[in-house]
Amino acid sequence: MTTYTTHNVFGIQTGVAILFLVKSTHKQLKPDPCKISYIALDDNWRKEEKWQWFSENNIEKMAFDNITPDKKGNWIGESDTSWDTFVGVCDKESKLGRKDSGSIFQLYTQGLKTNRNDWVYDFNQEILSVKVKRFETVYNNEIERWNQSDKNEKTNDFVNREIKWTAELETHMIRNNKLSFDISKITLVQYRPFVKLHSYVDRIITHRLYNNVHIYGLRNKHRNKSIFFSGIGSTKPFQALATNRLTNYDFIEKPQGIPLYRYTEQGQVIDNITDWALQSFHNKYGCSLSKEDVFHYVYAVLHKPYIP
């Protein structure tokens, strides 16, 4: 059964625009010689009223509005550009050291991504030790087998599937990087909100450490605080949560973490809040604020939804 609308001139459900695109034959100066003339009819008009309007109005006498697109190319006035006025929490350019302004934090990271949680997490430290030692035995045996093979077989087809393999672990095997159990590498990790688990954190067995070594170190040896908030691809409502230790990749859904400090390989502590951010807050709120005050301010804003 066909359903016809009462307001659309073509009897369809989608909106309709009539465009006249005119190409100029004259060479004009940059930056943009394009001119946009626009007129809109009342959405509440029925299609009969719109037909009547077209029959009674000549295009040469229509009262068009002249429109200048914004920098993002929006030209009907429906774009909210207020986002551009907000201060950035973090961005890639600052993280890579390409600029020292425009964002509050320099370094940010995701949580630990193990790709083998069953092997490297447990509530019980002794059980975790048993699992990691078993993983070590199988993995190191595969290194020996690989070294004695003709190495013509694909590593993905070669390895023992008792343990969980990733491309990174296969690379470690090829490079003869053996795993040696060290109980000091077991540390409490924030696995989920309000849930901590023992984890074995190591450059070989942990799939990806990301920048966590510069925030807490492999053994949570560095004193620090981090704010984690929902990242790109999150399907749940926005959320933010603070922690003072290493976190799992899924601590909250697809999060990014912004720490108060970052550490060099030699253990030197560096403020992760930029000088530019502190000066911006001083200009706005006065010079009594510290970088830690800024950190707590950001957490308050992210944690509490804005209420107009």
C-alpha positions as CSV (number, residue, x, y, z in Angstrom):
1,M,0.0,0.0,0.0
2,T,1.4,3.4,-1.0
3,T,1.3,6.2,1.6
4,Y,1.3,9.8,0.3
5,T,2.3,12.7,2.6
6,T,0.1,15.8,3.0
7,H,3.1,18.2,3.2
8,N,5.7,17.1,0.6
9,V,5.1,18.4,-2.9
10,F,6.3,15.0,-4.4
11,G,4.3,12.9,-2.0
12,I,7.4,11.3,-0.4
13,Q,8.8,11.1,3.2
14,T,12.2,12.8,2.7
15,G,12.8,16.5,2.4
16,V,13.0,18.2,-1.0
17,A,15.3,20.9,-2.2
18,I,15.2,22.6,-5.6
19,L,18.6,23.7,-6.8
20,F,19.8,25.9,-9.6
21,L,23.6,25.5,-10.1
22,V,25.0,28.2,-12.3
23,K,28.6,28.1,-13.5
24,S,30.2,31.5,-14.0
25,T,32.2,32.1,-17.2
26,H,34.1,34.9,-15.5
27,K,37.4,34.3,-13.7
28,Q,37.0,35.6,-10.2
29,L,39.4,36.1,-7.3
30,K,39.9,33.7,-4.5
31,P,39.4,32.6,-1.8
32,D,35.8,31.7,-2.8
33,P,33.9,33.2,-5.7
34,C,30.8,31.0,-4.9
35,K,27.6,32.8,-4.0
36,I,24.7,31.0,-2.3
37,S,21.2,32.4,-2.4
38,Y,18.7,30.5,-0.3
39,I,15.0,30.6,0.5
40,A,13.0,28.1,2.6
41,L,9.2,27.5,2.8
42,D,7.4,26.9,6.0
43,D,7.6,23.2,7.0
44,N,4.1,23.3,8.3
45,W,2.6,24.3,4.9
46,R,0.6,21.6,3.2
47,K,1.7,20.7,-0.3
48,E,-1.2,22.6,-1.8
49,E,0.1,25.8,-0.2
50,K,3.6,25.1,-1.6
51,W,2.3,24.5,-5.1
52,Q,0.4,27.8,-4.9
53,W,3.5,29.6,-3.8
54,F,5.5,28.3,-6.7
55,S,2.7,29.3,-9.2
56,E,2.6,32.9,-7.8
57,N,6.3,33.6,-7.4
58,N,8.8,34.3,-10.1
59,I,12.4,33.3,-9.4
60,E,13.7,36.7,-10.4
61,K,11.6,38.4,-7.7
62,M,12.1,35.9,-4.9
63,A,13.5,37.4,-1.7
64,F,16.6,35.1,-1.3
65,D,18.9,35.3,1.7
66,N,22.6,35.5,0.8
67,I,24.5,32.9,2.8
68,T,28.2,32.6,3.6
69,P,29.3,29.1,4.7
70,D,31.2,28.6,7.9
71,K,34.7,27.2,8.0
72,K,33.3,23.6,8.1
73,G,31.1,24.2,4.9
74,N,27.8,24.4,6.8
75,W,25.6,27.0,5.1
76,I,22.0,26.5,6.3
77,G,22.6,27.8,9.8
78,E,22.0,24.4,11.5
79,S,25.5,23.9,12.7
80,D,26.5,24.4,16.3
81,T,30.0,25.7,16.2
82,S,30.3,26.3,20.0
83,W,32.4,23.2,20.3
84,D,35.3,25.0,18.7
85,T,35.3,27.5,21.6
86,F,35.9,24.7,24.2
87,V,39.4,24.1,25.7
88,G,40.7,20.7,24.5
89,V,41.4,18.1,27.2
90,C,44.1,16.4,25.0
91,D,45.0,16.0,21.4
92,K,47.4,14.1,19.2
93,E,49.5,17.1,18.3
94,S,50.4,17.9,21.9
95,K,50.9,14.2,22.7
96,L,53.5,14.0,19.9
97,G,55.2,17.2,21.1
98,R,54.3,19.1,17.9
99,K,52.8,22.0,19.9
100,D,52.7,23.2,23.5
101,S,49.3,24.9,23.6
102,G,45.7,24.3,23.0
103,S,45.1,21.3,25.3
104,I,45.1,20.8,29.1
105,F,47.0,17.4,29.1
106,Q,50.0,16.4,27.0
107,L,50.1,12.6,27.4
108,Y,47.0,10.3,27.3
109,T,46.7,6.6,26.9
110,Q,44.4,3.6,26.9
111,G,44.5,0.9,29.6
112,L,46.6,-2.3,29.4
113,K,45.5,-4.5,26.5
114,T,46.4,-8.1,27.2
115,N,44.3,-10.0,24.6
116,R,44.7,-12.9,27.1
117,N,42.9,-11.8,30.2
118,D,42.3,-15.4,31.3
119,W,46.0,-16.0,31.5
120,V,47.2,-12.8,33.2
121,Y,44.4,-11.8,35.6
122,D,43.1,-13.5,38.7
123,F,41.7,-12.6,42.1
124,N,44.2,-15.1,43.6
125,Q,47.9,-14.3,43.2
126,E,49.0,-17.9,43.6
127,I,46.6,-19.1,40.9
128,L,47.8,-16.3,38.7
129,S,51.4,-17.4,39.2
130,V,50.5,-21.0,38.2
131,K,48.9,-19.8,35.0
132,V,51.7,-17.5,34.0
133,K,54.3,-20.2,34.7
134,R,52.4,-22.6,32.4
135,F,52.2,-19.9,29.8
136,E,56.0,-19.4,30.1
137,T,56.7,-23.1,29.7
138,V,54.6,-23.4,26.5
139,Y,55.8,-20.2,25.0
140,N,59.5,-20.9,25.6
141,N,59.1,-24.4,24.3
142,E,57.7,-22.9,21.1
143,I,60.7,-20.7,20.8
144,E,63.0,-23.7,20.9
145,R,60.8,-25.6,18.4
146,W,60.9,-22.5,16.1
147,N,64.7,-22.2,16.3
148,Q,65.1,-25.9,15.4
149,S,62.6,-25.7,12.5
150,D,63.3,-24.7,8.9
151,K,61.2,-21.5,9.7
152,N,59.4,-21.8,6.4
153,E,56.0,-22.4,8.0
154,K,53.7,-19.5,8.9
155,T,54.0,-18.8,12.6
156,N,50.2,-18.7,12.8
157,D,50.1,-22.3,11.7
158,F,53.2,-23.4,13.6
159,V,52.5,-22.5,17.2
160,N,50.9,-24.5,20.0
161,R,47.3,-23.3,20.5
162,E,47.2,-24.1,24.2
163,I,48.1,-20.5,24.9
164,K,46.6,-17.3,23.4
165,W,48.8,-16.0,20.6
166,T,48.9,-12.6,18.9
167,A,51.0,-11.2,16.1
168,E,53.1,-9.4,18.7
169,L,53.8,-12.6,20.7
170,E,54.7,-14.4,17.5
171,T,57.2,-11.6,16.8
172,H,58.7,-12.0,20.2
173,M,59.1,-15.8,19.5
174,I,60.9,-15.1,16.2
175,R,63.2,-12.7,18.0
176,N,64.0,-15.3,20.6
177,N,62.6,-13.1,23.4
178,K,62.0,-15.6,26.2
179,L,59.6,-15.2,29.1
180,S,61.0,-15.5,32.6
181,F,58.6,-15.5,35.5
182,D,59.2,-12.7,38.0
183,I,56.8,-12.5,40.9
184,S,57.5,-8.8,41.3
185,K,55.7,-8.2,38.0
186,I,52.4,-9.2,39.6
187,T,50.5,-6.1,40.6
188,L,47.0,-5.0,41.4
189,V,45.2,-3.5,38.3
190,Q,42.0,-1.7,38.2
191,Y,40.1,-4.3,36.1
192,R,36.6,-2.8,36.2
193,P,35.1,0.1,38.1
194,F,35.6,-0.8,41.8
195,V,37.1,-4.2,40.9
196,K,40.8,-4.8,41.3
197,L,42.5,-8.0,40.1
198,H,46.1,-9.3,40.3
199,S,47.8,-9.1,36.9
200,Y,51.1,-10.1,35.5
201,V,52.4,-7.1,33.6
202,D,55.2,-7.8,31.2
203,R,56.4,-6.5,27.8
204,I,56.1,-9.9,26.3
205,I,52.9,-11.4,27.8
206,T,51.0,-8.2,27.8
207,H,49.8,-7.5,24.3
208,R,50.1,-3.7,24.4
209,L,51.3,-1.5,27.3
210,Y,50.6,1.7,25.4
211,N,51.9,4.7,27.5
212,N,51.2,3.2,30.8
213,V,54.9,2.6,31.5
214,H,55.3,6.4,31.5
215,I,52.4,6.8,33.9
216,Y,52.6,4.1,36.6
217,G,55.5,2.0,35.5
218,L,55.2,-1.8,35.0
219,R,54.8,-2.5,38.7
220,N,52.6,0.5,39.7
221,K,55.8,1.9,41.2
222,H,55.0,5.5,40.3
223,R,52.7,7.6,42.4
224,N,50.0,9.1,40.1
225,K,46.3,9.7,39.4
226,S,44.4,9.3,36.1
227,I,41.0,10.2,34.8
228,F,39.5,7.8,32.4
229,F,36.6,8.7,30.2
230,S,34.6,7.1,27.4
231,G,36.4,7.0,24.1
232,I,35.6,6.8,20.4
233,G,33.2,4.0,19.6
234,S,31.6,3.8,23.0
235,T,27.9,2.7,22.9
236,K,27.1,3.5,26.5
237,P,26.4,7.0,28.0
238,F,29.5,9.1,28.6
239,Q,31.2,8.2,31.8
240,A,34.4,9.3,33.6
241,L,36.1,7.7,36.6
242,A,39.4,8.4,38.4
243,T,42.0,5.9,39.6
244,N,45.4,5.8,41.1
245,R,46.8,2.6,39.5
246,L,47.2,0.7,36.2
247,T,44.0,0.0,34.5
248,N,42.6,-2.7,32.2
249,Y,41.8,-1.7,28.6
250,D,38.1,-2.1,29.3
251,F,38.1,-0.4,32.7
252,I,35.2,1.6,31.3
253,E,34.1,1.3,27.7
254,K,36.9,2.1,25.2
255,P,38.4,4.7,27.5
256,Q,41.2,7.2,27.2
257,G,43.2,8.1,30.3
258,I,44.7,11.4,31.2
259,P,47.3,11.3,34.1
260,L,48.3,14.0,36.5
261,Y,52.0,13.2,36.0
262,R,54.2,11.4,33.5
263,Y,57.6,9.8,34.1
264,T,60.8,9.5,32.1
265,E,62.6,6.1,31.8
266,Q,64.9,7.3,34.6
267,G,61.9,7.9,36.9
268,Q,61.9,11.7,36.7
269,V,58.4,13.1,37.3
270,I,57.0,15.6,34.9
271,D,53.7,17.6,35.1
272,N,51.4,16.2,32.5
273,I,49.2,19.4,32.6
274,T,50.7,21.9,30.2
275,D,52.0,25.3,31.2
276,W,49.6,26.8,28.6
277,A,46.7,25.2,30.5
278,L,47.8,26.5,33.9
279,Q,48.2,30.0,32.5
280,S,44.8,29.9,30.8
281,F,43.2,28.9,34.2
282,H,45.2,31.7,35.9
283,N,43.9,34.2,33.4
284,K,40.3,33.0,34.1
285,Y,40.2,32.2,37.8
286,G,43.3,33.8,39.3
287,C,46.9,32.8,40.0
288,S,46.3,30.7,43.2
289,L,45.4,27.6,41.2
290,S,47.9,24.7,41.0
291,K,48.1,22.1,38.2
292,E,46.6,19.6,40.6
293,D,43.6,22.0,41.1
294,V,43.2,22.0,37.3
295,F,43.3,18.1,37.3
296,H,40.4,18.0,39.9
297,Y,38.5,20.7,38.0
298,V,38.7,18.6,34.8
299,Y,37.5,15.5,36.7
300,A,34.5,17.4,38.1
301,V,33.5,18.7,34.7
302,L,33.8,15.3,33.0
303,H,32.2,13.4,35.9
304,K,29.2,15.7,36.4
305,P,26.9,16.3,33.3
306,Y,26.4,19.9,32.5
307,I,23.1,21.3,33.7
308,P,22.1,24.6,32.1
